Amino acid sequence: MIEGFTKFEAWGKAMDIASALHELTGHFPAEERFALVSQMRRASVSVAANIAEGFGRYTAADKKHKYVQARGELVEVMTFLHYCKRVGYSSPDRVSLVLADCDEMYKLLNALIATMHRRNPNP
């Protein structure tokens, strides 16, 4: 099924985070619209896109590579969130809620990566 990735738990969680970040960044200062806001939105959508791409790959090694890329994008998003909390672009409580979702997403990605590694431990 071509749209099977939309039923994939990790993809759904990544889309939830991307949606939450879209809403959160909508309240940032105007001068950040083409800088931090753009970076945060692109990185968060890249998490979901890499998961979808991994889902569509054939080999375990190819899948693992895309899930590792998704994890890297997620850590980038988390760094941006910590920065936003430090500079006061959003309330610490709001940022902490999204970071908690990111922590959960990180665990999901680690599980996917480990599963793909067990299927093909050589690469």
PDB file as gemmi writes it, atoms N, CA and C in Angstrom:
CRYST1    1.000    1.000    1.000  90.00  90.00  90.00 P 1                      
ATOM      1  N   MET A   1       0.845  -1.184   0.000  1.00  0.00           N  
ATOM      2  CA  MET A   1       0.000   0.000   0.000  1.00  0.00           C  
ATOM      3  C   MET A   1       0.890   1.248   0.000  1.00  0.00           C  
ATOM      4  N   ILE A   2       0.678   2.107  -0.972  1.00  0.00           N  
ATOM      5  CA  ILE A   2       1.534   3.284  -1.148  1.00  0.00           C  
ATOM      6  C   ILE A   2       1.427   4.273   0.009  1.00  0.00           C  
ATOM      7  N   GLU A   3       0.286   4.377   0.665  1.00  0.00           N  
ATOM      8  CA  GLU A   3       0.112   5.316   1.764  1.00  0.00           C  
ATOM      9  C   GLU A   3       0.270   4.657   3.127  1.00  0.00           C  
ATOM     10  N   GLY A   4       0.867   3.475   3.176  1.00  0.00           N  
ATOM     11  CA  GLY A   4       1.042   2.772   4.441  1.00  0.00           C  
ATOM     12  C   GLY A   4       1.831   3.557   5.471  1.00  0.00           C  
ATOM     13  N   PHE A   5       2.713   4.429   4.995  1.00  0.00           N  
ATOM     14  CA  PHE A   5       3.523   5.216   5.935  1.00  0.00           C  
ATOM     15  C   PHE A   5       2.661   6.131   6.803  1.00  0.00           C  
ATOM     16  N   THR A   6       1.472   6.507   6.325  1.00  0.00           N  
ATOM     17  CA  THR A   6       0.614   7.401   7.102  1.00  0.00           C  
ATOM     18  C   THR A   6       0.026   6.702   8.331  1.00  0.00           C  
ATOM     19  N   LYS A   7       0.097   5.386   8.338  1.00  0.00           N  
ATOM     20  CA  LYS A   7      -0.380   4.623   9.490  1.00  0.00           C  
ATOM     21  C   LYS A   7       0.771   4.234  10.423  1.00  0.00           C  
ATOM     22  N   PHE A   8       1.968   4.616  10.051  1.00  0.00           N  
ATOM     23  CA  PHE A   8       3.190   4.307  10.786  1.00  0.00           C  
ATOM     24  C   PHE A   8       3.263   5.217  12.016  1.00  0.00           C  
ATOM     25  N   GLU A   9       3.368   4.633  13.207  1.00  0.00           N  
ATOM     26  CA  GLU A   9       3.356   5.408  14.449  1.00  0.00           C  
ATOM     27  C   GLU A   9       4.406   6.511  14.467  1.00  0.00           C  
ATOM     28  N   ALA A  10       5.609   6.189  14.049  1.00  0.00           N  
ATOM     29  CA  ALA A  10       6.697   7.175  14.087  1.00  0.00           C  
ATOM     30  C   ALA A  10       6.391   8.357  13.167  1.00  0.00           C  
ATOM     31  N   TRP A  11       5.853   8.090  11.998  1.00  0.00           N  
ATOM     32  CA  TRP A  11       5.510   9.168  11.075  1.00  0.00           C  
ATOM     33  C   TRP A  11       4.419  10.065  11.676  1.00  0.00           C  
ATOM     34  N   GLY A  12       3.405   9.457  12.261  1.00  0.00           N  
ATOM     35  CA  GLY A  12       2.323  10.224  12.879  1.00  0.00           C  
ATOM     36  C   GLY A  12       2.821  11.111  14.005  1.00  0.00           C  
ATOM     37  N   LYS A  13       3.708  10.572  14.823  1.00  0.00           N  
ATOM     38  CA  LYS A  13       4.283  11.354  15.933  1.00  0.00           C  
ATOM     39  C   LYS A  13       5.127  12.506  15.378  1.00  0.00           C  
ATOM     40  N   ALA A  14       5.885  12.245  14.334  1.00  0.00           N  
ATOM     41  CA  ALA A  14       6.700  13.294  13.728  1.00  0.00           C  
ATOM     42  C   ALA A  14       5.814  14.393  13.142  1.00  0.00           C  
ATOM     43  N   MET A  15       4.706  14.021  12.542  1.00  0.00           N  
ATOM     44  CA  MET A  15       3.778  15.019  12.000  1.00  0.00           C  
ATOM     45  C   MET A  15       3.137  15.832  13.123  1.00  0.00           C  
ATOM     46  N   ASP A  16       2.852  15.184  14.246  1.00  0.00           N  
ATOM     47  CA  ASP A  16       2.323  15.909  15.406  1.00  0.00           C  
ATOM     48  C   ASP A  16       3.312  16.972  15.883  1.00  0.00           C  
ATOM     49  N   ILE A  17       4.579  16.600  15.937  1.00  0.00           N  
ATOM     50  CA  ILE A  17       5.622  17.545  16.366  1.00  0.00           C  
ATOM     51  C   ILE A  17       5.753  18.680  15.358  1.00  0.00           C  
ATOM     52  N   ALA A  18       5.740  18.355  14.071  1.00  0.00           N  
ATOM     53  CA  ALA A  18       5.843  19.400  13.047  1.00  0.00           C  
ATOM     54  C   ALA A  18       4.666  20.373  13.147  1.00  0.00           C  
ATOM     55  N   SER A  19       3.478  19.842  13.380  1.00  0.00           N  
ATOM     56  CA  SER A  19       2.299  20.703  13.531  1.00  0.00           C  
ATOM     57  C   SER A  19       2.407  21.587  14.766  1.00  0.00           C  
ATOM     58  N   ALA A  20       2.879  21.008  15.863  1.00  0.00           N  
ATOM     59  CA  ALA A  20       3.049  21.774  17.104  1.00  0.00           C  
ATOM     60  C   ALA A  20       4.081  22.885  16.917  1.00  0.00           C  
ATOM     61  N   LEU A  21       5.162  22.574  16.202  1.00  0.00           N  
ATOM     62  CA  LEU A  21       6.189  23.591  15.943  1.00  0.00           C  
ATOM     63  C   LEU A  21       5.678  24.685  15.015  1.00  0.00           C  
ATOM     64  N   HIS A  22       4.860  24.309  14.071  1.00  0.00           N  
ATOM     65  CA  HIS A  22       4.283  25.312  13.177  1.00  0.00           C  
ATOM     66  C   HIS A  22       3.462  26.317  13.984  1.00  0.00           C  
ATOM     67  N   GLU A  23       2.657  25.805  14.872  1.00  0.00           N  
ATOM     68  CA  GLU A  23       1.834  26.670  15.721  1.00  0.00           C  
ATOM     69  C   GLU A  23       2.704  27.498  16.660  1.00  0.00           C  
ATOM     70  N   LEU A  24       3.672  26.866  17.288  1.00  0.00           N  
ATOM     71  CA  LEU A  24       4.550  27.541  18.245  1.00  0.00           C  
ATOM     72  C   LEU A  24       5.323  28.687  17.589  1.00  0.00           C  
ATOM     73  N   THR A  25       5.878  28.426  16.406  1.00  0.00           N  
ATOM     74  CA  THR A  25       6.695  29.440  15.735  1.00  0.00           C  
ATOM     75  C   THR A  25       5.861  30.565  15.135  1.00  0.00           C  
ATOM     76  N   GLY A  26       4.572  30.368  15.021  1.00  0.00           N  
ATOM     77  CA  GLY A  26       3.693  31.413  14.518  1.00  0.00           C  
ATOM     78  C   GLY A  26       3.650  32.635  15.419  1.00  0.00           C  
ATOM     79  N   HIS A  27       4.115  32.480  16.646  1.00  0.00           N  
ATOM     80  CA  HIS A  27       4.108  33.567  17.624  1.00  0.00           C  
ATOM     81  C   HIS A  27       5.492  34.186  17.832  1.00  0.00           C  
ATOM     82  N   PHE A  28       6.469  33.774  17.041  1.00  0.00           N  
ATOM     83  CA  PHE A  28       7.817  34.293  17.186  1.00  0.00           C  
ATOM     84  C   PHE A  28       7.901  35.716  16.612  1.00  0.00           C  
ATOM     85  N   PRO A  29       8.947  36.448  16.978  1.00  0.00           N  
ATOM     86  CA  PRO A  29       9.115  37.804  16.435  1.00  0.00           C  
ATOM     87  C   PRO A  29       9.206  37.788  14.905  1.00  0.00           C  
ATOM     88  N   ALA A  30       8.703  38.840  14.285  1.00  0.00           N  
ATOM     89  CA  ALA A  30       8.683  38.938  12.824  1.00  0.00           C  
ATOM     90  C   ALA A  30      10.077  38.807  12.217  1.00  0.00           C  
ATOM     91  N   GLU A  31      11.094  39.327  12.912  1.00  0.00           N  
ATOM     92  CA  GLU A  31      12.447  39.265  12.345  1.00  0.00           C  
ATOM     93  C   GLU A  31      12.987  37.839  12.248  1.00  0.00           C  
ATOM     94  N   GLU A  32      12.338  36.890  12.906  1.00  0.00           N  
ATOM     95  CA  GLU A  32      12.772  35.481  12.846  1.00  0.00           C  
ATOM     96  C   GLU A  32      12.036  34.682  11.767  1.00  0.00           C  
ATOM     97  N   ARG A  33      11.092  35.325  11.073  1.00  0.00           N  
ATOM     98  CA  ARG A  33      10.257  34.590  10.126  1.00  0.00           C  
ATOM     99  C   ARG A  33      11.064  33.877   9.043  1.00  0.00           C  
ATOM    100  N   PHE A  34      12.079  34.517   8.511  1.00  0.00           N  
ATOM    101  CA  PHE A  34      12.860  33.912   7.433  1.00  0.00           C  
ATOM    102  C   PHE A  34      14.154  33.282   7.929  1.00  0.00           C  
ATOM    103  N   ALA A  35      14.332  33.241   9.207  1.00  0.00           N  
ATOM    104  CA  ALA A  35      15.547  32.644   9.777  1.00  0.00           C  
ATOM    105  C   ALA A  35      15.154  31.442  10.638  1.00  0.00           C  
ATOM    106  N   LEU A  36      15.015  31.667  11.916  1.00  0.00           N  
ATOM    107  CA  LEU A  36      14.766  30.573  12.850  1.00  0.00           C  
ATOM    108  C   LEU A  36      13.442  29.849  12.575  1.00  0.00           C  
ATOM    109  N   VAL A  37      12.395  30.599  12.307  1.00  0.00           N  
ATOM    110  CA  VAL A  37      11.094  29.973  12.053  1.00  0.00           C  
ATOM    111  C   VAL A  37      11.184  29.037  10.857  1.00  0.00           C  
ATOM    112  N   SER A  38      11.781  29.515   9.793  1.00  0.00           N  
ATOM    113  CA  SER A  38      11.926  28.711   8.586  1.00  0.00           C  
ATOM    114  C   SER A  38      12.762  27.457   8.848  1.00  0.00           C  
ATOM    115  N   GLN A  39      13.869  27.620   9.552  1.00  0.00           N  
ATOM    116  CA  GLN A  39      14.734  26.473   9.869  1.00  0.00           C  
ATOM    117  C   GLN A  39      14.006  25.442  10.717  1.00  0.00           C  
ATOM    118  N   MET A  40      13.291  25.920  11.737  1.00  0.00           N  
ATOM    119  CA  MET A  40      12.602  24.997  12.639  1.00  0.00           C  
ATOM    120  C   MET A  40      11.504  24.224  11.912  1.00  0.00           C  
ATOM    121  N   ARG A  41      10.760  24.916  11.087  1.00  0.00           N  
ATOM    122  CA  ARG A  41       9.675  24.257  10.356  1.00  0.00           C  
ATOM    123  C   ARG A  41      10.224  23.247   9.365  1.00  0.00           C  
ATOM    124  N   ARG A  42      11.262  23.625   8.636  1.00  0.00           N  
ATOM    125  CA  ARG A  42      11.856  22.696   7.655  1.00  0.00           C  
ATOM    126  C   ARG A  42      12.430  21.466   8.347  1.00  0.00           C  
ATOM    127  N   ALA A  43      13.152  21.674   9.433  1.00  0.00           N  
ATOM    128  CA  ALA A  43      13.762  20.541  10.139  1.00  0.00           C  
ATOM    129  C   ALA A  43      12.695  19.603  10.692  1.00  0.00           C  
ATOM    130  N   SER A  44      11.620  20.164  11.241  1.00  0.00           N  
ATOM    131  CA  SER A  44      10.585  19.302  11.824  1.00  0.00           C  
ATOM    132  C   SER A  44       9.860  18.501  10.754  1.00  0.00           C  
ATOM    133  N   VAL A  45       9.615  19.108   9.604  1.00  0.00           N  
ATOM    134  CA  VAL A  45       8.977  18.367   8.515  1.00  0.00           C  
ATOM    135  C   VAL A  45       9.937  17.327   7.947  1.00  0.00           C  
ATOM    136  N   SER A  46      11.235  17.622   7.978  1.00  0.00           N  
ATOM    137  CA  SER A  46      12.234  16.664   7.492  1.00  0.00           C  
ATOM    138  C   SER A  46      12.252  15.387   8.332  1.00  0.00           C  
ATOM    139  N   VAL A  47      11.947  15.497   9.610  1.00  0.00           N  
ATOM    140  CA  VAL A  47      11.871  14.291  10.448  1.00  0.00           C  
ATOM    141  C   VAL A  47      10.818  13.356   9.859  1.00  0.00           C  
ATOM    142  N   ALA A  48       9.632  13.881   9.636  1.00  0.00           N  
ATOM    143  CA  ALA A  48       8.542  13.063   9.076  1.00  0.00           C  
ATOM    144  C   ALA A  48       8.873  12.580   7.667  1.00  0.00           C  
ATOM    145  N   ALA A  49       9.466  13.454   6.850  1.00  0.00           N  
ATOM    146  CA  ALA A  49       9.787  13.086   5.473  1.00  0.00           C  
ATOM    147  C   ALA A  49      10.829  11.969   5.418  1.00  0.00           C  
ATOM    148  N   ASN A  50      11.829  12.030   6.289  1.00  0.00           N  
ATOM    149  CA  ASN A  50      12.843  10.967   6.312  1.00  0.00           C  
ATOM    150  C   ASN A  50      12.256   9.644   6.790  1.00  0.00           C  
ATOM    151  N   ILE A  51      11.328   9.706   7.726  1.00  0.00           N  
ATOM    152  CA  ILE A  51      10.665   8.476   8.185  1.00  0.00           C  
ATOM    153  C   ILE A  51       9.854   7.874   7.043  1.00  0.00           C  
ATOM    154  N   ALA A  52       9.117   8.715   6.334  1.00  0.00           N  
ATOM    155  CA  ALA A  52       8.329   8.234   5.193  1.00  0.00           C  
ATOM    156  C   ALA A  52       9.239   7.638   4.118  1.00  0.00           C  
ATOM    157  N   GLU A  53      10.348   8.328   3.852  1.00  0.00           N  
ATOM    158  CA  GLU A  53      11.281   7.824   2.859  1.00  0.00           C  
ATOM    159  C   GLU A  53      11.884   6.494   3.289  1.00  0.00           C  
ATOM    160  N   GLY A  54      12.236   6.389   4.569  1.00  0.00           N  
ATOM    161  CA  GLY A  54      12.751   5.123   5.080  1.00  0.00           C  
ATOM    162  C   GLY A  54      11.729   4.007   4.955  1.00  0.00           C  
ATOM    163  N   PHE A  55      10.478   4.335   5.241  1.00  0.00           N  
ATOM    164  CA  PHE A  55       9.393   3.359   5.117  1.00  0.00           C  
ATOM    165  C   PHE A  55       9.319   2.820   3.688  1.00  0.00           C  
ATOM    166  N   GLY A  56       9.593   3.693   2.727  1.00  0.00           N  
ATOM    167  CA  GLY A  56       9.502   3.294   1.329  1.00  0.00           C  
ATOM    168  C   GLY A  56      10.749   2.630   0.770  1.00  0.00           C  
ATOM    169  N   ARG A  57      11.804   2.586   1.524  1.00  0.00           N  
ATOM    170  CA  ARG A  57      13.039   1.934   1.053  1.00  0.00           C  
ATOM    171  C   ARG A  57      12.920   0.425   1.154  1.00  0.00           C  
ATOM    172  N   TYR A  58      13.716  -0.260   0.364  1.00  0.00           N  
ATOM    173  CA  TYR A  58      13.602  -1.713   0.276  1.00  0.00           C  
ATOM    174  C   TYR A  58      14.473  -2.443   1.296  1.00  0.00           C  
ATOM    175  N   THR A  59      15.728  -2.045   1.435  1.00  0.00           N  
ATOM    176  CA  THR A  59      16.627  -2.802   2.311  1.00  0.00           C  
ATOM    177  C   THR A  59      16.651  -2.223   3.725  1.00  0.00           C  
ATOM    178  N   ALA A  60      16.997  -3.066   4.665  1.00  0.00           N  
ATOM    179  CA  ALA A  60      17.110  -2.626   6.060  1.00  0.00           C  
ATOM    180  C   ALA A  60      18.178  -1.541   6.195  1.00  0.00           C  
ATOM    181  N   ALA A  61      19.271  -1.667   5.458  1.00  0.00           N  
ATOM    182  CA  ALA A  61      20.343  -0.662   5.529  1.00  0.00           C  
ATOM    183  C   ALA A  61      19.854   0.697   5.028  1.00  0.00           C  
ATOM    184  N   ASP A  62      19.101   0.691   3.932  1.00  0.00           N  
ATOM    185  CA  ASP A  62      18.554   1.949   3.410  1.00  0.00           C  
ATOM    186  C   ASP A  62      17.552   2.555   4.383  1.00  0.00           C  
ATOM    187  N   LYS A  63      16.706   1.721   4.957  1.00  0.00           N  
ATOM    188  CA  LYS A  63      15.724   2.194   5.940  1.00  0.00           C  
ATOM    189  C   LYS A  63      16.447   2.800   7.144  1.00  0.00           C  
ATOM    190  N   LYS A  64      17.437   2.084   7.646  1.00  0.00           N  
ATOM    191  CA  LYS A  64      18.191   2.554   8.812  1.00  0.00           C  
ATOM    192  C   LYS A  64      18.829   3.914   8.541  1.00  0.00           C  
ATOM    193  N   HIS A  65      19.397   4.078   7.368  1.00  0.00           N  
ATOM    194  CA  HIS A  65      20.039   5.345   7.013  1.00  0.00           C  
ATOM    195  C   HIS A  65      19.045   6.507   7.107  1.00  0.00           C  
ATOM    196  N   LYS A  66      17.856   6.329   6.588  1.00  0.00           N  
ATOM    197  CA  LYS A  66      16.854   7.400   6.620  1.00  0.00           C  
ATOM    198  C   LYS A  66      16.378   7.662   8.052  1.00  0.00           C  
ATOM    199  N   TYR A  67      16.275   6.616   8.857  1.00  0.00           N  
ATOM    200  CA  TYR A  67      15.853   6.806  10.251  1.00  0.00           C  
ATOM    201  C   TYR A  67      16.946   7.524  11.059  1.00  0.00           C  
ATOM    202  N   VAL A  68      18.195   7.254  10.737  1.00  0.00           N  
ATOM    203  CA  VAL A  68      19.301   7.976  11.381  1.00  0.00           C  
ATOM    204  C   VAL A  68      19.260   9.454  10.969  1.00  0.00           C  
ATOM    205  N   GLN A  69      18.979   9.712   9.707  1.00  0.00           N  
ATOM    206  CA  GLN A  69      18.848  11.103   9.262  1.00  0.00           C  
ATOM    207  C   GLN A  69      17.697  11.793   9.990  1.00  0.00           C  
ATOM    208  N   ALA A  70      16.583  11.090  10.149  1.00  0.00           N  
ATOM    209  CA  ALA A  70      15.435  11.663  10.869  1.00  0.00           C  
ATOM    210  C   ALA A  70      15.822  12.005  12.303  1.00  0.00           C  
ATOM    211  N   ARG A  71      16.595  11.119  12.936  1.00  0.00           N  
ATOM    212  CA  ARG A  71      17.035  11.380  14.305  1.00  0.00           C  
ATOM    213  C   ARG A  71      17.923  12.618  14.369  1.00  0.00           C  
ATOM    214  N   GLY A  72      18.790  12.798  13.391  1.00  0.00           N  
ATOM    215  CA  GLY A  72      19.633  13.992  13.337  1.00  0.00           C  
ATOM    216  C   GLY A  72      18.805  15.261  13.194  1.00  0.00           C  
ATOM    217  N   GLU A  73      17.801  15.225  12.352  1.00  0.00           N  
ATOM    218  CA  GLU A  73      16.902  16.380  12.195  1.00  0.00           C  
ATOM    219  C   GLU A  73      16.151  16.652  13.493  1.00  0.00           C  
ATOM    220  N   LEU A  74      15.745  15.596  14.174  1.00  0.00           N  
ATOM    221  CA  LEU A  74      15.028  15.752  15.438  1.00  0.00           C  
ATOM    222  C   LEU A  74      15.907  16.438  16.486  1.00  0.00           C  
ATOM    223  N   VAL A  75      17.153  16.050  16.565  1.00  0.00           N  
ATOM    224  CA  VAL A  75      18.072  16.678  17.521  1.00  0.00           C  
ATOM    225  C   VAL A  75      18.279  18.151  17.161  1.00  0.00           C  
ATOM    226  N   GLU A  76      18.294  18.463  15.883  1.00  0.00           N  
ATOM    227  CA  GLU A  76      18.373  19.854  15.454  1.00  0.00           C  
ATOM    228  C   GLU A  76      17.153  20.629  15.954  1.00  0.00           C  
ATOM    229  N   VAL A  77      15.971  20.060  15.785  1.00  0.00           N  
ATOM    230  CA  VAL A  77      14.739  20.688  16.270  1.00  0.00           C  
ATOM    231  C   VAL A  77      14.812  20.911  17.780  1.00  0.00           C  
ATOM    232  N   MET A  78      15.290  19.927  18.488  1.00  0.00           N  
ATOM    233  CA  MET A  78      15.389  20.033  19.943  1.00  0.00           C  
ATOM    234  C   MET A  78      16.344  21.166  20.343  1.00  0.00           C  
ATOM    235  N   THR A  79      17.429  21.319  19.613  1.00  0.00           N  
ATOM    236  CA  THR A  79      18.374  22.404  19.876  1.00  0.00           C  
ATOM    237  C   THR A  79      17.694  23.754  19.671  1.00  0.00           C  
ATOM    238  N   PHE A  80      16.943  23.886  18.591  1.00  0.00           N  
ATOM    239  CA  PHE A  80      16.207  25.130  18.343  1.00  0.00           C  
ATOM    240  C   PHE A  80      15.220  25.416  19.474  1.00  0.00           C  
ATOM    241  N   LEU A  81      14.554  24.386  19.958  1.00  0.00           N  
ATOM    242  CA  LEU A  81      13.589  24.573  21.048  1.00  0.00           C  
ATOM    243  C   LEU A  81      14.276  25.063  22.321  1.00  0.00           C  
ATOM    244  N   HIS A  82      15.421  24.478  22.641  1.00  0.00           N  
ATOM    245  CA  HIS A  82      16.167  24.936  23.822  1.00  0.00           C  
ATOM    246  C   HIS A  82      16.593  26.402  23.658  1.00  0.00           C  
ATOM    247  N   TYR A  83      17.015  26.761  22.459  1.00  0.00           N  
ATOM    248  CA  TYR A  83      17.389  28.144  22.188  1.00  0.00           C  
ATOM    249  C   TYR A  83      16.190  29.070  22.389  1.00  0.00           C  
ATOM    250  N   CYS A  84      15.052  28.681  21.853  1.00  0.00           N  
ATOM    251  CA  CYS A  84      13.843  29.512  21.967  1.00  0.00           C  
ATOM    252  C   CYS A  84      13.429  29.717  23.421  1.00  0.00           C  
ATOM    253  N   LYS A  85      13.620  28.690  24.205  1.00  0.00           N  
ATOM    254  CA  LYS A  85      13.312  28.823  25.634  1.00  0.00           C  
ATOM    255  C   LYS A  85      14.288  29.806  26.284  1.00  0.00           C  
ATOM    256  N   ARG A  86      15.560  29.719  25.930  1.00  0.00           N  
ATOM    257  CA  ARG A  86      16.581  30.602  26.523  1.00  0.00           C  
ATOM    258  C   ARG A  86      16.369  32.069  26.182  1.00  0.00           C  
ATOM    259  N   VAL A  87      15.939  32.332  24.956  1.00  0.00           N  
ATOM    260  CA  VAL A  87      15.796  33.731  24.548  1.00  0.00           C  
ATOM    261  C   VAL A  87      14.375  34.257  24.759  1.00  0.00           C  
ATOM    262  N   GLY A  88      13.498  33.411  25.253  1.00  0.00           N  
ATOM    263  CA  GLY A  88      12.157  33.852  25.608  1.00  0.00           C  
ATOM    264  C   GLY A  88      11.170  33.978  24.461  1.00  0.00           C  
ATOM    265  N   TYR A  89      11.396  33.239  23.371  1.00  0.00           N  
ATOM    266  CA  TYR A  89      10.460  33.295  22.246  1.00  0.00           C  
ATOM    267  C   TYR A  89       9.157  32.556  22.530  1.00  0.00           C  
ATOM    268  N   SER A  90       9.185  31.686  23.515  1.00  0.00           N  
ATOM    269  CA  SER A  90       7.984  30.949  23.898  1.00  0.00           C  
ATOM    270  C   SER A  90       8.089  30.629  25.381  1.00  0.00           C  
ATOM    271  N   SER A  91       6.958  30.343  25.981  1.00  0.00           N  
ATOM    272  CA  SER A  91       6.978  30.032  27.406  1.00  0.00           C  
ATOM    273  C   SER A  91       7.711  28.715  27.643  1.00  0.00           C  
ATOM    274  N   PRO A  92       8.427  28.620  28.752  1.00  0.00           N  
ATOM    275  CA  PRO A  92       9.132  27.378  29.060  1.00  0.00           C  
ATOM    276  C   PRO A  92       8.197  26.172  29.110  1.00  0.00           C  
ATOM    277  N   ASP A  93       6.967  26.381  29.577  1.00  0.00           N  
ATOM    278  CA  ASP A  93       6.017  25.265  29.648  1.00  0.00           C  
ATOM    279  C   ASP A  93       5.646  24.745  28.267  1.00  0.00           C  
ATOM    280  N   ARG A  94       5.387  25.647  27.326  1.00  0.00           N  
ATOM    281  CA  ARG A  94       5.035  25.232  25.957  1.00  0.00           C  
ATOM    282  C   ARG A  94       6.193  24.501  25.300  1.00  0.00           C  
ATOM    283  N   VAL A  95       7.382  25.050  25.468  1.00  0.00           N  
ATOM    284  CA  VAL A  95       8.558  24.418  24.873  1.00  0.00           C  
ATOM    285  C   VAL A  95       8.792  23.049  25.502  1.00  0.00           C  
ATOM    286  N   SER A  96       8.622  22.954  26.811  1.00  0.00           N  
ATOM    287  CA  SER A  96       8.836  21.679  27.500  1.00  0.00           C  
ATOM    288  C   SER A  96       7.874  20.597  27.010  1.00  0.00           C  
ATOM    289  N   LEU A  97       6.653  20.980  26.686  1.00  0.00           N  
ATOM    290  CA  LEU A  97       5.690  20.004  26.155  1.00  0.00           C  
ATOM    291  C   LEU A  97       6.152  19.446  24.813  1.00  0.00           C  
ATOM    292  N   VAL A  98       6.640  20.324  23.944  1.00  0.00           N  
ATOM    293  CA  VAL A  98       7.116  19.862  22.636  1.00  0.00           C  
ATOM    294  C   VAL A  98       8.394  19.046  22.807  1.00  0.00           C  
ATOM    295  N   LEU A  99       9.265  19.464  23.716  1.00  0.00           N  
ATOM    296  CA  LEU A  99      10.489  18.690  23.968  1.00  0.00           C  
ATOM    297  C   LEU A  99      10.168  17.298  24.501  1.00  0.00           C  
ATOM    298  N   ALA A 100       9.133  17.181  25.314  1.00  0.00           N  
ATOM    299  CA  ALA A 100       8.721  15.860  25.811  1.00  0.00           C  
ATOM    300  C   ALA A 100       8.284  14.976  24.649  1.00  0.00           C  
ATOM    301  N   ASP A 101       7.557  15.548  23.698  1.00  0.00           N  
ATOM    302  CA  ASP A 101       7.177  14.793  22.500  1.00  0.00           C  
ATOM    303  C   ASP A 101       8.412  14.400  21.692  1.00  0.00           C  
ATOM    304  N   CYS A 102       9.381  15.299  21.625  1.00  0.00           N  
ATOM    305  CA  CYS A 102      10.629  15.009  20.917  1.00  0.00           C  
ATOM    306  C   CYS A 102      11.392  13.867  21.586  1.00  0.00           C  
ATOM    307  N   ASP A 103      11.410  13.851  22.909  1.00  0.00           N  
ATOM    308  CA  ASP A 103      12.067  12.754  23.630  1.00  0.00           C  
ATOM    309  C   ASP A 103      11.416  11.415  23.282  1.00  0.00           C  
ATOM    310  N   GLU A 104      10.098  11.412  23.233  1.00  0.00           N  
ATOM    311  CA  GLU A 104       9.361  10.194  22.871  1.00  0.00           C  
ATOM    312  C   GLU A 104       9.681   9.794  21.426  1.00  0.00           C  
ATOM    313  N   MET A 105       9.743  10.779  20.541  1.00  0.00           N  
ATOM    314  CA  MET A 105      10.074  10.532  19.142  1.00  0.00           C  
ATOM    315  C   MET A 105      11.489   9.975  19.010  1.00  0.00           C  
ATOM    316  N   TYR A 106      12.408  10.502  19.802  1.00  0.00           N  
ATOM    317  CA  TYR A 106      13.794  10.033  19.792  1.00  0.00           C  
ATOM    318  C   TYR A 106      13.851   8.543  20.134  1.00  0.00           C  
ATOM    319  N   LYS A 107      13.076   8.145  21.117  1.00  0.00           N  
ATOM    320  CA  LYS A 107      13.035   6.731  21.509  1.00  0.00           C  
ATOM    321  C   LYS A 107      12.454   5.861  20.400  1.00  0.00           C  
ATOM    322  N   LEU A 108      11.412   6.346  19.739  1.00  0.00           N  
ATOM    323  CA  LEU A 108      10.835   5.603  18.618  1.00  0.00           C  
ATOM    324  C   LEU A 108      11.855   5.422  17.506  1.00  0.00           C  
ATOM    325  N   LEU A 109      12.578   6.488  17.195  1.00  0.00           N  
ATOM    326  CA  LEU A 109      13.595   6.388  16.147  1.00  0.00           C  
ATOM    327  C   LEU A 109      14.726   5.453  16.542  1.00  0.00           C  
ATOM    328  N   ASN A 110      15.157   5.506  17.788  1.00  0.00           N  
ATOM    329  CA  ASN A 110      16.197   4.573  18.239  1.00  0.00           C  
ATOM    330  C   ASN A 110      15.739   3.128  18.100  1.00  0.00           C  
ATOM    331  N   ALA A 111      14.478   2.871  18.405  1.00  0.00           N  
ATOM    332  CA  ALA A 111      13.944   1.510  18.265  1.00  0.00           C  
ATOM    333  C   ALA A 111      13.925   1.089  16.801  1.00  0.00           C  
ATOM    334  N   LEU A 112      13.527   1.989  15.915  1.00  0.00           N  
ATOM    335  CA  LEU A 112      13.528   1.668  14.482  1.00  0.00           C  
ATOM    336  C   LEU A 112      14.945   1.405  13.982  1.00  0.00           C  
ATOM    337  N   ILE A 113      15.876   2.237  14.400  1.00  0.00           N  
ATOM    338  CA  ILE A 113      17.272   2.074  13.985  1.00  0.00           C  
ATOM    339  C   ILE A 113      17.819   0.737  14.488  1.00  0.00           C  
ATOM    340  N   ALA A 114      17.533   0.415  15.732  1.00  0.00           N  
ATOM    341  CA  ALA A 114      18.007  -0.856  16.300  1.00  0.00           C  
ATOM    342  C   ALA A 114      17.401  -2.050  15.559  1.00  0.00           C  
ATOM    343  N   THR A 115      16.132  -1.961  15.223  1.00  0.00           N  
ATOM    344  CA  THR A 115      15.471  -3.046  14.483  1.00  0.00           C  
ATOM    345  C   THR A 115      16.118  -3.240  13.113  1.00  0.00           C  
ATOM    346  N   MET A 116      16.372  -2.140  12.426  1.00  0.00           N  
ATOM    347  CA  MET A 116      17.019  -2.244  11.108  1.00  0.00           C  
ATOM    348  C   MET A 116      18.448  -2.758  11.235  1.00  0.00           C  
ATOM    349  N   HIS A 117      19.135  -2.383  12.307  1.00  0.00           N  
ATOM    350  CA  HIS A 117      20.500  -2.861  12.524  1.00  0.00           C  
ATOM    351  C   HIS A 117      20.495  -4.383  12.758  1.00  0.00           C  
ATOM    352  N   ARG A 118      19.531  -4.865  13.509  1.00  0.00           N  
ATOM    353  CA  ARG A 118      19.440  -6.315  13.757  1.00  0.00           C  
ATOM    354  C   ARG A 118      19.160  -7.065  12.464  1.00  0.00           C  
ATOM    355  N   ARG A 119      18.411  -6.465  11.567  1.00  0.00           N  
ATOM    356  CA  ARG A 119      18.100  -7.109  10.278  1.00  0.00           C  
ATOM    357  C   ARG A 119      19.300  -7.125   9.336  1.00  0.00           C  
ATOM    358  N   ASN A 120      20.181  -6.137   9.501  1.00  0.00           N  
ATOM    359  CA  ASN A 120      21.354  -6.035   8.644  1.00  0.00           C  
ATOM    360  C   ASN A 120      22.485  -5.386   9.436  1.00  0.00           C  
ATOM    361  N   PRO A 121      23.166  -6.159  10.275  1.00  0.00           N  
ATOM    362  CA  PRO A 121      24.169  -5.573  11.179  1.00  0.00           C  
ATOM    363  C   PRO A 121      25.490  -5.190  10.516  1.00  0.00           C  
ATOM    364  N   ASN A 122      25.736  -5.559   9.286  1.00  0.00           N  
ATOM    365  CA  ASN A 122      27.039  -5.347   8.655  1.00  0.00           C  
ATOM    366  C   ASN A 122      27.332  -3.920   8.221  1.00  0.00           C  
ATOM    367  N   PRO A 123      26.382  -3.163   7.635  1.00  0.00           N  
ATOM    368  CA  PRO A 123      26.791  -1.850   7.075  1.00  0.00           C  
ATOM    369  C   PRO A 123      27.171  -0.838   8.091  1.00  0.00           C  
TER     370      PRO A 123                                                      
END                                                                             
